[in-house]
Amino acid sequence: MDLKRIENIIRIAEEKNITRAADKLYLSQPALNLQLLNLEKELGTKLFYRRGNEWSISEAGRIYVDTARKMVALKKDCYSRISDVAKLHNEEIAVGAAGIQGDIMMTALYKKFHSKYPNVKLQLNIMKGLKTQELVKNGTIDLGIILMGDKQNYHLEYEFLAHVEMVLVMSETSPYADLIEQDREGNEIVDLKKFKNVPFVLGPKDSTERLVSERAFEKAGIEPDIYMDVEGINYTMAMVAAGECCAILGENNLKDNNMHGIHAVRLKAHPVMNAFAVYRKDKYLSDPMSDLIELARDYWTRKSS
């Protein structure tokens, strides 16, 4: 049985379109379509319903793809175990990480990882945390390194890495600086309930930052005045520095970006995101994958300290 062709069918199911699947696989659409037709002829039933450009999977197709994913996962785990025993370390690890934070994280730890495992290929996929968990669950990717509010009910293994505190940022010349207080140790702090009529720029609605920010507003008993939803830390920083609004950001962002003209203050409620490594409960953790998790733990621990 040709596992490569099995993986091709899985890709069609994921893309819900044979043309997009062929592009991702670097195959011609006719060649991929022929593979599918031959398989359907062998099975005696359709695996997909064709409706224009969008394809939906049939019940037979769902059975095939679910089984195919298990077969691919078994092969990958088998090869990883042999690679560890033989000290070859020549596997490929598909990693899912969220947005610009995931990109920055992987850039920071790649050199150290590659120096120890030069033959291991890291395939980075930038996506939302919920999507990452979904793809880890179905075996499309091996590992997710994501920021979350609370653990999702995906029946996966969630390995805690670090807390990432959320802080309020404002312009250095902001009129809202008068709302800054001091705690018992003399550190600057703000009570979010005093920012009832202050305009905020918040992250996209499906992001962890947005979820944790909304819970912080809810805990403070106020409805936020949302100036704009923004995806992209640099634009958010620019708007805050210009005095247009305030924002609530993960503290790690402040260490990776230019803070000119911006003042960051901790919130009295100390809301946090949590960095987790996420993988399947039945997943074999190879030596490179375990070390990658430890590098991510070190990265997030340093960013949150």
Secondary structure in CASP SS format (residue, H / E / C, confidence):
PFRMAT SS
TARGET T0000
AUTHOR 0000-0000-0000
METHOD secondary structure of the structure
MODEL  1
M C 1.00
D C 1.00
L H 1.00
K H 1.00
R H 1.00
I H 1.00
E H 1.00
N H 1.00
I H 1.00
I H 1.00
R H 1.00
I H 1.00
A H 1.00
E H 1.00
E H 1.00
K C 1.00
N C 1.00
I H 1.00
T H 1.00
R H 1.00
A H 1.00
A H 1.00
D H 1.00
K H 1.00
L H 1.00
Y C 1.00
L C 1.00
S C 1.00
Q H 1.00
P H 1.00
A H 1.00
L H 1.00
N H 1.00
L H 1.00
Q H 1.00
L H 1.00
L H 1.00
N H 1.00
L H 1.00
E H 1.00
K H 1.00
E H 1.00
L H 1.00
G C 1.00
T C 1.00
K C 1.00
L C 1.00
F E 1.00
Y E 1.00
R E 1.00
R E 1.00
G C 1.00
N C 1.00
E E 1.00
W E 1.00
S E 1.00
I E 1.00
S C 1.00
E H 1.00
A H 1.00
G H 1.00
R H 1.00
I H 1.00
Y H 1.00
V H 1.00
D H 1.00
T H 1.00
A H 1.00
R H 1.00
K H 1.00
M H 1.00
V H 1.00
A H 1.00
L H 1.00
K H 1.00
K H 1.00
D H 1.00
C H 1.00
Y H 1.00
S H 1.00
R H 1.00
I H 1.00
S H 1.00
D H 1.00
V H 1.00
A C 1.00
K C 1.00
L C 1.00
H C 1.00
N C 1.00
E C 1.00
E E 1.00
I E 1.00
A E 1.00
V E 1.00
G E 1.00
A E 1.00
A C 1.00
G H 1.00
I H 1.00
Q H 1.00
G H 1.00
D H 1.00
I H 1.00
M H 1.00
M H 1.00
T H 1.00
A H 1.00
L H 1.00
Y H 1.00
K H 1.00
K H 1.00
F H 1.00
H H 1.00
S H 1.00
K H 1.00
Y C 1.00
P C 1.00
N C 1.00
V C 1.00
K E 1.00
L E 1.00
Q E 1.00
L E 1.00
N E 1.00
I E 1.00
M C 1.00
K C 1.00
G H 1.00
L H 1.00
K H 1.00
T H 1.00
Q H 1.00
E H 1.00
L H 1.00
V H 1.00
K H 1.00
N C 1.00
G C 1.00
T C 1.00
I C 1.00
D C 1.00
L E 1.00
G E 1.00
I E 1.00
I E 1.00
L E 1.00
M E 1.00
G C 1.00
D C 1.00
K C 1.00
Q C 1.00
N C 1.00
Y C 1.00
H C 1.00
L C 1.00
E E 1.00
Y E 1.00
E E 1.00
F E 1.00
L E 1.00
A E 1.00
H E 1.00
V E 1.00
E E 1.00
M E 1.00
V E 1.00
L E 1.00
V E 1.00
M E 1.00
S E 1.00
E C 1.00
T C 1.00
S C 1.00
P H 1.00
Y H 1.00
A H 1.00
D H 1.00
L H 1.00
I C 1.00
E E 1.00
Q E 1.00
D C 1.00
R C 1.00
E C 1.00
G C 1.00
N C 1.00
E E 1.00
I E 1.00
V E 1.00
D C 1.00
L H 1.00
K H 1.00
K H 1.00
F H 1.00
K C 1.00
N C 1.00
V C 1.00
P E 1.00
F E 1.00
V E 1.00
L E 1.00
G C 1.00
P C 1.00
K C 1.00
D C 1.00
S C 1.00
T H 1.00
E H 1.00
R H 1.00
L H 1.00
V H 1.00
S H 1.00
E H 1.00
R H 1.00
A H 1.00
F H 1.00
E H 1.00
K H 1.00
A H 1.00
G C 1.00
I C 1.00
E C 1.00
P C 1.00
D E 1.00
I E 1.00
Y E 1.00
M E 1.00
D E 1.00
V C 1.00
E C 1.00
G C 1.00
I H 1.00
N H 1.00
Y H 1.00
T H 1.00
M H 1.00
A H 1.00
M H 1.00
V H 1.00
A H 1.00
A C 1.00
G C 1.00
E C 1.00
C C 1.00
C E 1.00
A E 1.00
I E 1.00
L E 1.00
G E 1.00
E H 1.00
N H 1.00
N H 1.00
L H 1.00
K H 1.00
D H 1.00
N C 1.00
N C 1.00
M C 1.00
H C 1.00
G C 1.00
I E 1.00
H E 1.00
A E 1.00
V E 1.00
R E 1.00
L E 1.00
K C 1.00
A C 1.00
H C 1.00
P C 1.00
V E 1.00
M E 1.00
N E 1.00
A E 1.00
F E 1.00
A E 1.00
V E 1.00
Y E 1.00
R C 1.00
K C 1.00
D C 1.00
K C 1.00
Y C 1.00
L C 1.00
S C 1.00
D H 1.00
P H 1.00
M H 1.00
S H 1.00
D H 1.00
L H 1.00
I H 1.00
E H 1.00
L H 1.00
A H 1.00
R H 1.00
D H 1.00
Y H 1.00
W H 1.00
T H 1.00
R H 1.00
K H 1.00
S H 1.00
S C 1.00
END
